[in-house]
């Protein structure tokens, strides 16, 4: 009888130890997965008042308080939503989405809701900034180089365009390659990155004639 009890107790202890080990491994795995997932946060954009940060995670747009807290998911489409930019009053977000094939520019409320499509070209369109009055969105797109330009028109060297935030006709702002444009509060001065050649955007400390420069234009 004592032998049987001893065998049962040993079996119980072994089972308990295996269960605890499994729980511990599961917790470590979950923590590791959460840590690895956080490495895939992309395209952070700080709101004009500094209170919120919009970002891309797994193909959707999220907004989180700058002080920390719960991130609100704004888009849930099966495609890829990326590159959010804020309107000057913080009420809207422009972003790029491939929900119709290539990337187009969309705008939506910064608190969520149905997005409005602004561009309809077959080339990728990526928003850079709003104009200071919030009425237009500047975006990058490799559509049409100037006839006298020596640049070969490729997707790696997009020009700068503007489209009304309420929808309307697209107009070209610059014919030279211009990325990540930003306007001052008056709307007269603009800074942007040039693109002189193919370059890996993730390559650090790159020094060569292909490295990007920052330009200002009145």
C-alpha positions in Angstrom: 0.0 0.0 0.0 2.8 2.4 0.9 4.6 1.6 -2.3 1.6 2.4 -4.3 1.2 5.7 -2.5 4.9 6.5 -3.1 4.5 5.8 -6.9 1.4 8.0 -7.1 3.1 10.8 -5.3 6.2 10.7 -7.5 4.0 10.7 -10.6 2.1 13.7 -9.2 5.2 15.6 -8.5 6.7 14.9 -12.0 3.4 16.0 -13.6 3.4 19.2 -11.5 7.0 20.0 -12.5 6.3 19.4 -16.2 3.2 21.7 -16.0 5.1 24.5 -14.3 7.9 24.1 -16.8 5.4 24.3 -19.7 3.8 27.5 -18.2 7.2 29.1 -17.7 8.2 28.3 -21.3 4.9 29.6 -22.6 5.4 32.9 -20.7 8.9 33.3 -22.0 7.7 32.6 -25.5 4.9 35.1 -25.2 7.3 37.8 -23.8 9.8 37.1 -26.6 7.1 37.3 -29.2 5.8 40.6 -27.8 9.4 41.9 -27.8 10.0 40.8 -31.3 6.7 42.2 -32.5 7.6 45.6 -31.1 10.6 45.7 -33.4 8.3 45.9 -36.4 6.8 49.3 -35.5 7.4 51.7 -38.4 6.9 55.2 -39.7 6.4 57.1 -36.4 4.8 60.6 -36.9 4.3 62.9 -33.9 1.1 65.0 -33.8 1.4 68.8 -34.1 0.7 69.3 -30.4 3.0 66.5 -29.4 0.4 64.5 -27.6 0.1 61.5 -29.9 2.2 59.4 -32.2 0.9 57.7 -35.3 2.8 54.6 -36.6 2.5 51.6 -38.8 2.3 48.0 -37.4 1.7 44.9 -39.5 0.2 46.9 -42.3 -2.2 49.1 -40.3 -2.1 52.6 -38.8 -2.2 53.0 -35.0 -2.2 56.1 -32.7 -0.7 56.0 -29.2 -0.3 58.8 -26.6 3.2 60.2 -26.5 3.3 59.7 -22.7 2.5 56.0 -23.3 -0.6 53.9 -23.0 -3.0 51.9 -25.2 -2.5 52.1 -29.0 -5.7 52.6 -30.9 -5.9 50.8 -34.3 -7.3 53.1 -36.9 -7.2 50.9 -40.1 -8.1 47.2 -40.4 -7.8 46.6 -44.1 -6.2 43.4 -45.4 -3.8 45.4 -47.6 -0.8 47.5 -46.4 -1.5 50.9 -44.9 1.7 52.9 -44.2 3.5 56.3 -43.9 1.0 58.3 -41.8 1.3 62.1 -41.7 -0.7 64.6 -39.6 -2.7 67.6 -40.7 -1.6 70.9 -39.0 -4.6 70.9 -36.7 -4.1 67.2 -35.8 -7.6 66.3 -36.9 -6.7 64.2 -39.9 -4.1 61.7 -41.0 -2.9 61.1 -44.6 -1.4 57.7 -45.4 -0.5 55.4 -48.3 -2.4 52.2 -48.9 -2.2 49.4 -51.5 -5.9 48.4 -51.1 -6.5 49.0 -54.8 -3.2 47.5 -56.0 -0.4 50.1 -55.9 0.0 52.6 -53.1 -2.4 55.6 -53.2 -2.9 58.5 -50.9 -5.8 58.4 -48.4 -7.0 60.7 -45.7 -9.0 59.9 -42.6 -10.0 61.3 -39.2 -7.3 61.0 -36.6 -9.8 59.3 -34.3 -10.8 56.7 -36.9 -13.5 56.3 -39.5 -13.8 55.6 -43.2 -10.8 56.8 -45.3 -11.1 58.9 -48.4 -9.0 58.1 -51.5 -7.2 61.1 -53.0 -5.0 59.6 -55.8 -5.8 57.1 -58.5 -2.7 56.8 -60.6 -1.0 53.4 -61.3 2.3 54.6 -59.8 3.0 54.5 -56.1 1.9 57.7 -54.2 3.3 58.3 -50.7 2.3 61.4 -48.6 5.0 63.7 -47.3 3.1 66.5 -45.5 0.0 68.7 -45.5 0.1 72.3 -46.5 0.0 74.7 -43.4 -3.7 75.4 -44.1 -4.5 71.7 -44.2 -6.2 72.0 -47.6 -3.7 70.0 -49.6 -1.4 67.0 -49.2 2.1 66.9 -50.8 3.1 63.4 -51.9 5.9 61.6 -53.7 5.2 59.8 -57.0 7.4 58.8 -60.0 5.0 60.1 -62.7 6.6 62.8 -65.0 10.1 64.2 -65.0 10.9 67.5 -66.7 11.7 67.1 -70.4 15.2 68.7 -69.8 15.9 66.6 -66.8 18.9 64.2 -66.9 17.2 61.9 -64.4 15.9 58.6 -65.7 12.3 58.3 -64.5 12.2 55.4 -62.1 10.3 54.6 -58.9 13.5 55.3 -57.0 13.4 59.0 -58.0 9.9 60.3 -57.4 8.9 63.9 -58.0 6.7 66.0 -55.6 3.0 66.5 -56.2 0.0 68.1 -54.5 -3.6 67.0 -54.2 -6.5 68.8 -52.4 -7.3 67.1 -49.0 -10.9 67.1 -50.0 -10.2 65.4 -53.3 -9.5 66.9 -56.7 -6.9 67.5 -59.4 -3.2 66.6 -58.8 -0.6 69.2 -59.6 3.2 68.9 -59.8 5.2 70.9 -57.2 8.8 69.9 -58.1 10.2 67.9 -61.1 13.4 66.9 -59.3 13.4 63.9 -57.0 12.1 64.9 -53.6 11.4 62.8 -50.6 10.0 63.6 -47.1 9.1 67.2 -47.9 8.2 69.5 -45.0 6.8 73.0 -45.1 7.2 75.8 -42.6 4.2 77.5 -41.0 4.0 80.2 -43.7 4.0 77.6 -46.5 6.8 79.5 -48.3 9.9 77.5 -47.2 10.2 73.8 -47.8 12.9 71.2 -47.0 13.2 67.8 -48.7 15.7 64.9 -49.3 17.1 64.5 -52.8 17.7 61.2 -54.5 20.8 61.1 -56.6 21.1 57.3 -57.1 19.9 54.0 -55.8 20.5 53.9 -52.0 19.4 51.5 -49.2 17.4 53.6 -46.8 18.4 51.3 -43.9 22.1 51.6 -44.5 23.8 53.5 -41.7 26.7 56.0 -41.9 26.8 55.8 -45.7 29.2 58.4 -47.2 29.3 58.6 -51.0 28.0 60.6 -54.0 24.8 58.4 -53.8 24.0 59.5 -50.2 21.0 61.8 -49.9 21.3 65.5 -49.1 18.7 67.9 -47.5 17.7 70.8 -49.6 15.6 73.9 -48.9 13.6 75.8 -51.5 11.5 79.0 -51.4 
